[in-house]
Amino acid sequence: MQNFVIIVGFIFLGVVLGRLKRLPEKTPLVLNMIALYVCLPALILTNAPRITFSPETLLAAVIPWALLVLSVGLILAAARIFGWPRPVVGVLLLVVPLGNTSFLGIPIIRAFFGAAGLPHLIIYDQIGTMIIFATYGSLILSLYGQGSSISVSAVLRKMFLFPPTVALGVGLAISSWRYPDAFSLALRWLAMPLVPIVMTAIGLQLRMRTSRHLAAPIGVGLGIKMLAAPLVVLLACRLAGMNGMAVGVSVMEAGMPPMVTAGALAVVAGMEAELAIALVGLGIVCSFGSLPALYWLMRI
């Protein structure tokens, strides 16, 4: 719980700094780029040698793809029932299936499961969320964005040259080697600022105000992402008699709030910007209560 309080503290720091308006406008972007290109790859390289391929590993890789199918089906059904316009449907299809499984997921998983949960998180995030983001996300941006077009070569470049993905590939390729002590120490120092940097950036971007006409899509979107998805995973694993660290990490990852980057891309693509911002902001705030509750439910 102490680690969770620290996470909330850094987000609050970002909110305060954002309200003071003393930092450059692009500060959140710069912080996210540092985390994406430096801290996260260093963390993955540190933990990649701990990854062992087993049925548990397969579970963490398959669950996000299964939840993608579930989420898309529920969103399209809700869109037909409520008659939502195309920009609203596009935001929901892009933002809801993609969770904040790395930037927010890493400190949350570390807070509840310790460092032992990180290898399972890396598999869930890199083989699941990030590949879905590069492929499915590009498709949705192409279909629902204004003036967007899809390029297979661009998708493949994005998927295979994504810095954390490259770090995972390198880490697995050299997993049988023992890192030199100086290299291991450097990786730990590079990974250490990840939580303060990312949580502060999230606080800087946090927005809470939204229009009443968006209440239904916000409620449905967050309900699917943070309630239905993790509960379906938990129920399915319980019925299959599956337990263990990989199950716990996968359930928590399934309940992470919508991805900040997906919301930002929805805005840039000309979709319903207010809805995208609200899903990300309210999702993060709701996660302060939903994730501890989900962890408590798993332990019953």
C-alpha positions as CSV (number, residue, x, y, z in Angstrom):
1,M,0.0,0.0,0.0
2,Q,2.9,2.3,0.7
3,N,4.0,2.1,-3.0
4,F,0.4,2.8,-4.1
5,V,0.4,6.0,-2.0
6,I,3.7,7.0,-3.7
7,I,2.1,6.6,-7.1
8,V,-0.9,8.7,-6.2
9,G,1.6,11.3,-4.7
10,F,3.5,11.7,-8.0
11,I,0.2,12.0,-10.0
12,F,-0.9,14.7,-7.5
13,L,2.4,16.5,-8.0
14,G,1.8,16.5,-11.7
15,V,-1.7,17.9,-11.2
16,V,-0.3,20.7,-9.0
17,L,2.5,21.5,-11.5
18,G,-0.1,21.6,-14.3
19,R,-2.3,24.0,-12.4
20,L,0.7,26.3,-11.8
21,K,1.3,26.5,-15.5
22,R,5.1,27.2,-15.0
23,L,6.3,24.3,-17.2
24,P,6.5,24.3,-21.0
25,E,3.4,23.0,-22.8
26,K,5.3,19.9,-24.2
27,T,6.7,18.8,-20.8
28,P,4.4,15.7,-20.6
29,L,5.5,14.7,-24.1
30,V,9.1,15.0,-23.2
31,L,8.7,13.0,-20.0
32,N,6.8,10.3,-21.8
33,M,9.5,10.1,-24.5
34,I,12.2,9.7,-21.8
35,A,10.2,6.9,-20.2
36,L,9.5,5.2,-23.5
37,Y,13.0,5.4,-25.0
38,V,15.2,5.1,-21.9
39,C,13.5,3.9,-18.7
40,L,11.1,1.3,-20.0
41,P,13.6,-0.5,-22.2
42,A,16.1,-0.5,-19.3
43,L,13.5,-2.1,-17.1
44,I,12.6,-4.7,-19.7
45,L,16.3,-5.6,-20.3
46,T,16.7,-6.0,-16.5
47,N,13.7,-8.4,-16.2
48,A,13.8,-10.2,-19.5
49,P,16.2,-12.9,-18.2
50,R,13.6,-13.8,-15.6
51,I,11.0,-14.7,-18.2
52,T,10.5,-18.4,-18.5
53,F,8.2,-19.8,-21.2
54,S,5.4,-21.9,-19.7
55,P,1.6,-22.2,-19.8
56,E,1.6,-19.2,-17.4
57,T,3.5,-17.2,-19.9
58,L,1.1,-18.2,-22.7
59,L,-1.8,-17.1,-20.5
60,A,-0.4,-13.6,-20.0
61,A,0.1,-13.3,-23.8
62,V,-3.3,-14.6,-24.9
63,I,-5.6,-12.8,-22.4
64,P,-5.2,-9.2,-24.0
65,W,-6.1,-10.6,-27.4
66,A,-9.2,-12.4,-26.0
67,L,-10.2,-9.2,-24.3
68,L,-9.8,-7.3,-27.5
69,V,-12.5,-9.5,-29.1
70,L,-14.7,-9.1,-26.1
71,S,-14.3,-5.3,-25.9
72,V,-15.0,-4.7,-29.6
73,G,-18.1,-6.9,-29.5
74,L,-19.5,-5.1,-26.5
75,I,-18.7,-1.6,-27.9
76,L,-20.3,-2.3,-31.3
77,A,-23.4,-3.7,-29.5
78,A,-23.7,-0.6,-27.3
79,A,-23.1,1.7,-30.3
80,R,-26.1,0.1,-32.1
81,I,-28.3,0.3,-29.0
82,F,-27.5,4.0,-28.2
83,G,-27.0,5.1,-31.8
84,W,-23.7,6.8,-31.1
85,P,-22.1,8.9,-34.0
86,R,-19.0,7.6,-35.8
87,P,-16.4,9.8,-33.9
88,V,-17.7,8.4,-30.6
89,V,-17.5,4.8,-31.8
90,G,-14.0,5.3,-33.1
91,V,-12.8,6.6,-29.8
92,L,-14.3,3.7,-27.9
93,L,-12.9,1.1,-30.3
94,L,-9.4,2.6,-30.0
95,V,-9.2,3.6,-26.3
96,V,-11.2,0.9,-24.5
97,P,-9.4,-2.2,-25.6
98,L,-5.9,-0.7,-24.9
99,G,-5.0,-0.5,-21.3
100,N,-2.3,1.5,-19.6
101,T,-0.4,-1.7,-19.0
102,S,3.1,-0.4,-19.0
103,F,3.4,3.2,-17.7
104,L,0.7,2.8,-15.0
105,G,0.9,-1.0,-15.0
106,I,4.5,-1.3,-13.9
107,P,4.2,0.7,-10.7
108,I,0.9,-0.9,-9.8
109,I,2.0,-4.4,-10.4
110,R,5.2,-3.7,-8.5
111,A,3.2,-2.2,-5.6
112,F,0.9,-5.3,-5.3
113,F,3.1,-8.2,-6.5
114,G,6.6,-7.0,-6.1
115,A,9.4,-7.4,-8.7
116,A,8.3,-11.1,-9.2
117,G,5.3,-9.9,-11.2
118,L,7.2,-7.8,-13.7
119,P,8.1,-10.7,-16.1
120,H,4.4,-11.6,-16.5
121,L,3.6,-7.9,-17.0
122,I,6.2,-7.6,-19.8
123,I,4.7,-10.5,-21.7
124,Y,1.2,-9.1,-21.3
125,D,2.3,-5.6,-22.3
126,Q,4.6,-6.4,-25.2
127,I,3.1,-9.5,-26.8
128,G,-0.4,-8.3,-26.0
129,T,-1.0,-4.6,-25.6
130,M,1.8,-3.2,-27.7
131,I,1.3,-5.4,-30.7
132,I,-2.5,-4.8,-30.5
133,F,-1.7,-1.1,-30.4
134,A,0.5,-1.2,-33.5
135,T,-1.8,-3.4,-35.6
136,Y,-5.4,-3.0,-34.4
137,G,-4.8,0.6,-33.3
138,S,-3.4,1.6,-36.7
139,L,-6.5,0.0,-38.3
140,I,-9.0,1.9,-36.2
141,L,-7.1,5.2,-36.7
142,S,-7.3,4.5,-40.5
143,L,-11.0,3.7,-40.5
144,Y,-12.3,6.3,-38.1
145,G,-9.7,9.1,-38.1
146,Q,-10.0,12.1,-40.4
147,G,-7.6,11.9,-43.4
148,S,-5.9,8.8,-42.0
149,S,-4.5,6.0,-44.1
150,I,-3.0,2.7,-43.2
151,S,0.3,1.3,-44.4
152,V,1.3,-2.3,-43.8
153,S,5.0,-1.4,-43.9
154,A,4.5,1.4,-41.4
155,V,2.6,-0.9,-39.0
156,L,5.4,-3.5,-39.2
157,R,8.1,-0.8,-38.6
158,K,6.1,0.5,-35.6
159,M,5.7,-3.0,-34.2
160,F,9.3,-4.3,-34.6
161,L,11.2,-1.0,-34.0
162,F,9.2,0.0,-30.9
163,P,12.0,0.6,-28.3
164,P,10.5,-1.6,-25.6
165,T,9.9,-4.4,-28.1
166,V,13.5,-4.2,-29.3
167,A,14.6,-4.3,-25.7
168,L,12.5,-7.5,-25.1
169,G,13.9,-9.2,-28.2
170,V,17.5,-8.3,-27.2
171,G,16.9,-9.3,-23.6
172,L,15.4,-12.7,-24.6
173,A,18.2,-13.3,-27.1
174,I,21.0,-12.8,-24.5
175,S,19.0,-14.2,-21.5
176,S,21.5,-17.1,-21.1
177,W,24.4,-14.6,-20.5
178,R,25.1,-13.0,-17.2
179,Y,25.1,-9.2,-17.5
180,P,28.4,-7.5,-16.3
181,D,27.9,-5.9,-12.9
182,A,28.5,-2.4,-14.3
183,F,25.8,-3.0,-17.1
184,S,23.3,-4.3,-14.6
185,L,23.9,-1.3,-12.3
186,A,23.5,1.1,-15.3
187,L,20.2,-0.6,-16.3
188,R,18.8,-0.3,-12.7
189,W,19.8,3.4,-12.6
190,L,18.2,4.1,-16.0
191,A,15.0,2.3,-15.0
192,M,14.7,3.9,-11.6
193,P,13.1,7.2,-12.7
194,L,10.3,5.4,-14.6
195,V,7.6,5.8,-11.9
196,P,8.3,9.4,-10.9
197,I,8.5,10.5,-14.6
198,V,5.5,8.7,-15.9
199,M,3.2,9.4,-12.9
200,T,4.1,13.1,-13.0
201,A,3.4,13.2,-16.7
202,I,0.0,11.6,-16.2
203,G,-0.8,14.2,-13.5
204,L,0.2,17.0,-15.9
205,Q,-2.3,15.7,-18.5
206,L,-5.1,14.8,-16.2
207,R,-8.5,16.5,-17.1
208,M,-11.8,15.8,-15.3
209,R,-14.4,18.0,-16.9
210,T,-16.8,16.5,-19.5
211,S,-20.2,17.2,-21.1
212,R,-23.3,15.5,-20.0
213,H,-24.1,14.0,-23.4
214,L,-20.9,11.9,-23.2
215,A,-22.0,10.3,-19.9
216,A,-23.3,7.1,-21.6
217,P,-20.2,6.4,-23.7
218,I,-17.9,7.2,-20.8
219,G,-19.9,4.9,-18.5
220,V,-20.0,2.1,-21.0
221,G,-16.4,2.5,-22.0
222,L,-15.0,2.5,-18.5
223,G,-17.5,-0.2,-17.4
224,I,-16.1,-2.5,-20.1
225,K,-12.5,-1.6,-19.6
226,M,-12.2,-1.6,-15.8
227,L,-15.1,-3.8,-14.6
228,A,-16.2,-6.3,-17.2
229,A,-12.8,-7.2,-18.6
230,P,-11.0,-8.0,-15.4
231,L,-14.0,-9.8,-13.9
232,V,-14.3,-12.0,-17.0
233,V,-10.6,-12.9,-16.8
234,L,-10.9,-13.6,-13.1
235,L,-14.1,-15.7,-13.5
236,A,-12.6,-17.7,-16.5
237,C,-9.4,-18.5,-14.6
238,R,-11.3,-19.5,-11.5
239,L,-13.6,-21.8,-13.5
240,A,-10.5,-23.3,-15.2
241,G,-8.9,-23.9,-11.8
242,M,-6.0,-21.5,-12.7
243,N,-4.2,-19.5,-10.0
244,G,-0.7,-18.1,-9.4
245,M,1.2,-15.0,-10.1
246,A,0.5,-14.9,-13.9
247,V,-3.2,-15.0,-13.3
248,G,-3.1,-12.3,-10.7
249,V,-0.9,-10.0,-12.9
250,S,-3.2,-10.7,-15.9
251,V,-6.3,-9.8,-14.0
252,M,-4.8,-6.6,-12.7
253,E,-3.5,-5.7,-16.2
254,A,-6.9,-6.3,-17.7
255,G,-8.4,-3.8,-15.2
256,M,-5.9,-1.0,-16.0
257,P,-7.5,2.3,-17.2
258,P,-7.3,3.3,-20.9
259,M,-3.9,4.0,-22.4
260,V,-2.9,7.7,-22.4
261,T,-1.2,7.4,-25.8
262,A,-4.3,5.9,-27.4
263,G,-6.4,8.8,-26.1
264,A,-3.9,11.3,-27.5
265,L,-3.9,9.7,-30.9
266,A,-7.7,9.7,-31.0
267,V,-7.6,13.5,-30.4
268,V,-4.9,14.0,-33.1
269,A,-7.0,11.8,-35.5
270,G,-10.0,14.1,-35.2
271,M,-12.3,11.8,-33.3
272,E,-14.4,12.9,-30.3
273,A,-11.6,14.6,-28.4
274,E,-13.5,15.3,-25.2
275,L,-14.6,11.7,-24.9
276,A,-11.0,10.5,-25.4
277,I,-9.6,12.8,-22.7
278,A,-12.4,12.0,-20.3
279,L,-11.9,8.2,-20.7
280,V,-8.2,8.5,-19.9
281,G,-8.6,11.0,-17.0
282,L,-11.6,9.5,-15.3
283,G,-10.1,6.1,-15.8
284,I,-7.0,6.9,-13.9
285,V,-9.0,8.5,-11.1
286,C,-11.3,5.5,-10.9
287,S,-8.4,3.1,-10.9
288,F,-7.3,4.4,-7.5
289,G,-10.3,2.6,-6.1
290,S,-11.0,-0.2,-8.6
291,L,-7.5,-1.7,-8.7
292,P,-7.1,-2.2,-4.9
293,A,-10.7,-3.5,-4.9
294,L,-9.8,-6.0,-7.7
295,Y,-6.7,-7.1,-5.8
296,W,-8.8,-7.7,-2.7
297,L,-11.4,-9.6,-4.7
298,M,-8.7,-12.0,-6.1
299,R,-7.5,-12.8,-2.5
300,I,-11.0,-13.9,-1.3
